[in-house]
Amino acid sequence: MTNRLITGILLAATVSFSSCDKGGEPAPTAPTNGGGSGGGQSGGSIGPVPSTFTQKVLLETFVGTWCATCPDADHKRNQVTAVNNKVIAVTVHQSDPMTISLFGSLNSVFSGNSPSGMVNRTPSLGNVILSPSQWMSNASVAAGGSAVAGLAITSSMSGSTAQVEVHAGFNSTLSGDHRLTVYLVEDSVTGTASGYQQMNAYNNSSGSPYYNMGNPIQDYKHSRVVRKVLTADLGDAIPAAKLTAGGDHKVEFSNVDLSGYNKAFLFVVAYVHRFGASATTHEVLNVQAVKVGATRDWD
């Protein structure tokens, strides 16, 4: 990317790298319930806020189709989600056809070089922006934490629109600026228009999964792409009255436009985060994902 990038921002699926199909993941199949791939059950309702939550991890990666080393970042992201089903990954694009306003909003708070990413927006060795080689170890540490917040999501589809209901719950009292952010994420994004082809620095590297796939790679499958933000880009404030044990902050999003997206590969990703005063004082407390049209209760 440019000298200035990113930071901020996920879905994961159990993946195998034995049969990459021109992209950042295997040939698309119906996503399964694992590693933040979403899953969930059709129908269903949201229960009361539990006293404990599973600690999940948000891996936010930043890429661009013009970035020739970004395929390796995709590969390393997939390695993380393949071995740790508590990791939910999302990808924010810069300066290509998949870029939305989110990138600029995040870049105003965090800066760095791409390809890069963040793990729960917590610093490692003093840095929030991490290189791909740091994602695995930091995600493992983050997954071992104790969760003070959790999320549940229910959604339905009708034609080209979706209805989404997100719950953020807590098991202790929190203070400070805490926010809820909700994304619509699409897997396996391809395009024939200019800008969708992925530059590939590994076309001549025999040890790479992207060896001999061309430069650029045509029909590259861009994974876990954040397509739109249902809240404000940097999140909506959670009322202080809800930041207590048993507190349930519910938000509804009506008539979410799904036009132009592959409905079979759409997910809702929601996360609770503390908004800090500087790049190194933010933190994602927990994250949840569900396939659009399904429900994910507290877990």
C-alpha positions, 0 to 999 in steps of 0.5 A, spaced: 500 500 500 502 507 500 506 509 506 500 510 510 495 505 511 490 502 516 488 499 521 482 497 523 479 491 521 473 480 519 470 472 518 474 466 518 473 459 515 476 453 516 480 452 510 485 448 506 491 450 502 492 444 498 487 446 492 487 454 492 483 456 486 486 462 483 485 466 490 485 467 497 481 461 499 479 454 496 474 454 491 467 457 494 462 452 497 457 453 502 460 456 508 460 452 514 460 454 522 467 454 524 472 459 525 468 465 524 465 463 517 459 465 520 454 459 520 448 459 525 442 456 524 436 458 520 430 462 524 431 461 532 431 467 537 436 470 542 436 468 549 437 472 555 444 475 556 449 469 559 454 470 565 460 468 561 462 468 553 466 465 549 472 470 547 473 470 540 478 474 536 477 480 530 483 479 525 483 485 521 487 485 515 488 491 509 490 489 502 489 492 495 489 488 488 495 493 486 499 490 492 503 484 489 505 481 496 498 481 499 496 474 496 501 472 502 498 476 507 491 472 505 495 466 505 497 467 512 490 470 514 487 463 512 492 459 516 490 463 522 483 461 521 484 454 519 487 453 526 483 457 531 476 457 530 475 463 535 478 468 530 474 472 525 477 475 520 475 481 515 479 484 510 478 492 508 481 494 501 484 500 499 485 504 492 481 498 488 474 497 486 472 494 493 474 500 497 469 503 501 469 509 506 471 505 512 478 505 509 479 512 510 475 512 517 480 507 520 486 510 516 485 517 520 485 513 527 491 508 525 496 508 520 501 503 517 504 500 511 500 494 507 499 488 507 498 489 515 493 487 520 491 488 527 489 483 532 483 485 537 486 492 536 491 491 541 498 492 541 504 487 540 511 490 542 508 497 542 505 496 535 498 495 533 499 494 526 502 488 525 505 484 520 502 478 517 508 473 520 505 476 527 498 474 526 498 467 528 502 468 535 498 474 537 491 471 535 493 465 540 494 469 545 488 474 544 483 467 544 486 465 551 483 472 554 477 472 559 471 475 555 467 481 559 462 482 553 459 478 548 454 478 542 448 475 539 445 476 532 439 474 528 438 476 521 433 474 515 432 475 508 427 477 503 428 478 496 434 483 495 434 486 502 436 483 509 433 485 516 439 484 522 438 485 529 444 485 534 445 484 541 451 486 545 451 483 552 456 484 558 457 480 565 461 486 568 460 494 569 465 497 564 466 505 563 469 509 558 467 510 550 465 503 548 462 502 541 458 497 537 460 496 530 457 492 524 459 490 518 456 486 511 462 482 509 462 478 502 466 472 501 469 469 494 468 476 491 471 476 484 470 481 478 472 482 471 472 489 471 479 493 471 482 493 478 479 486 481 485 482 478 490 481 484 497 483 483 502 477 485 509 477 487 509 470 487 508 467 480 515 465 480 516 462 487 515 455 487 514 454 494 508 459 494 501 457 493 500 463 488 506 460 484 505 460 476 498 463 477 499 469 473 501 476 475 496 479 476 492 473 478 485 473 474 479 471 477 482 472 484 477 470 490 477 476 495 475 473 501 472 476 507 471 483 504 467 488 508 462 491 503 458 496 507 458 498 515 451 498 518 453 503 524 458 509 523 465 507 520 468 507 527 462 504 531 456 507 535 456 509 542 453 504 547 449 507 552 452 507 559 446 504 562 447 498 558 455 497 560 453 493 566 452 486 568 446 483 564 446 489 560 443 488 553 444 493 548 440 491 542 440 495 535 436 493 529 438 494 521 432 494 517 432 493 509 439 492 508 440 492 501 444 486 498 443 488 491 450 486 487 452 481 492 452 473 492 447 472 497 450 465 499 457 468 501 454 474 505 455 475 513 454 479 518 460 481 523 459 485 529 464 487 535 464 491 541 470 495 542 473 500 547 475 507 543 481 509 546 485 516 545 490 514 541 492 508 536 494 504 542 489 504 547 483 501 543 481 494 544 476 489 541 472 486 547 469 481 543 466 479 536 461 475 533 459 473 526 453 469 522 451 468 515 446 472 513 439 469 513 441 465 520 441 466 527 447 466 532 445 466 539 450 468 545 456 463 545 
